[in-house]
Amino acid sequence: MDTKKIEEIVYSVIRDYCKNNNIETEISKDTPLIGSNRIMTSLGLVNVIVDIETAFLDEGTEITLTSESAMSGRISPFRSVGSLCYFIGHQLGIEQ
């Protein structure tokens, strides 16, 4: 698994979420997932997290995005699409 594959999976899941919820927005590394300009509700974020974990599992890679470090960190890995991709890469030991 490499950075490109991580981004492919994350972007695909988020695009599917937006399509299924009639959200029209351009998805980029700077797209906020939490905060005032976020593209989804808190429940939507939970659903996306589960869908991302499932997509990685379908690729043969088990990840957990709701670990203690993710939830209690000073800077949330869920603040943007890019930070989420970076967090996943870090979990998988991929240089970025």
C-alpha angles and dihedrals in degrees: 000000000000138000093269092055091048090053091046092055096043095046091047093052092046092047089051090050091051093047093049091049097043093246113153111200140126110254114219137148088270096054106123118234095183133024133051097316096043121143096219143038123251089260089049090054091052090051092048091049091053091046092050092049089049092048091053091047088053086057091052096257121116116208134167115209096180098064123142091256092052094049099042101038120122090235115041118230086214096065093100143358090256095051090050092051090048091049092051091048090050091051089052093047094245118155112236 
